[in-house]
Amino acid sequence: MDLRSLSVHEAHFGRLPVVDGPRIGKPGSLVHELEKSGLRGRGGGWFPTARKVHAVVESAAARRAWSAGRKPVVIANAMEGEPASSKDAILLRHNPHLVLDGVTALAATLGAEKAYIAIHRGSPIIDVVTRALADRNDPVTIELVTPPARYVSSEESALSHWIGDGVGTPVFGKRPFERGVNDRPTAVQNAETMAHIGLIARFGGEWFASVGEPTAPGTCLVSVSGVVNSPGVIEVAVGTPVSEIINRCNGFSGESSGFLTGGYGGAWVSQDSLMAAHWSPDSVAAAGGVIGAGILWALDARTCPLHEVARVAHWMAGESAGQCGPCRFGLPSLADDLDVIAGKHAQMSDVHRLNARLPLVQMRGGCKHPDGTARFIGTAMHVFQAEVAHHLRGHCCATTSGTALPIAGMRPSPVGFPGKDFK
């Protein structure tokens, strides 16, 4: 079944029903189905979707932004800045119309006259989405935009900034639902979230909430990689045991030293802790991790985890916008500390220095990039503390010289002020 065809898509799912628009400062009736569904965003934060919809409409009403050229804006975020994630690309490659249905339905219930789908520049799925858009005749104009392939450019305020002003950097203190694209109330939702909205518009909130957990209903996509026999993207009900997810990937292909959850802005968790957990925000958090962008990576025990963490830390430092001290100076310093610890001449004072610096970058940045990177590093130091002790004695556990975690080109750090890479 080729769901890239609009006719096949509509034969399988049915046509998208007409969605009514906002009235007297309240969103259309779809928001009631979103409330019943309990849908939470699948882009990383897992924020309740209905609350975001209400916030956009209330902001528009407060500013009387219903005249032409001032109505709300909708953005489908398919940037997928996390290198270990492939769920949104897979979804759009195989079923672009379901995502576009969600964009259309959300735009209607918000009264938006303009919508965008953002895919990072150079992505192979641009052609798929371009063809899908050409097949459609939606009541709202949906424009495909291609911001730069920078990690922070996928952040929602950065997307709004780029679409409005041409610079893909996060904007401190401006929440998109209040002032996004050209200062208009803007709803930014992840591509997977949009697909769920497209289904809820057809089948209702109760249908969606019939699977999953009470606090996080529905299904979610998980990008599973590392030492598993069948890596890839799978769809599971929220709350599925992590052990079952691994079994669906035909088990481990080798020994794992730990799990990365949520991506490079996520957290490391020991294998024992995560294998006893369920794939839900609460259960994974209790184990010490985060679902984030739906990433589950089983690290190959043959590689040195400290070298891997140091390598990614340098990449994250180079991916920052360079707009604040924690990103320009803090992240490169943390990466340099990790280089020392990952070597064979580290001392306990090096570990103490890293641990003292970590809190200095948290909650002080212009966006959450330094916080996520600090969590990635801090949880690694905890989960791999035995390997840290090994390195302090001048040894390393690695039995292979290869690398495991993917990165898309290393940029220098510290980052200067944003230049052409963000335009």
Secondary structure, DSSP 8 states (H G I E B T S, - for coil): --TTSHHHHHHHH---------BTTB--THHHHHHHHT-B-SSSS--BHHHHHHHHHHHHHHTTTTSTT-S-EEEEE-----TT--HHHHHHHH-HHHHHHHHHHHHHHHT-SEEEEE--TT-TTHHHHHHHHHH---SSEEEEE-----GGGGSHHHHHHHHHHS-----TT--TTTS-GGGS-EEEEEHHHHHHHHHHHHH-HHHHTTSEETTEESEEEEEEEESBSS-EEEEEETTEEHHHHHHHTTSBSS-EEEEEESSTTSEEE-HHHHHTSEESHHHHHHTT---TTTEEEEEETTS-HHHHHHHHHHHHHHTS---SHIIIIIHHHHHHHHHHHHSSS--HHHHHHHHHHHHHHTT-SSSSHHHHHHHHHHHHHHHTHHHHHHHHTT------S---S--S----SS--S--GGG-
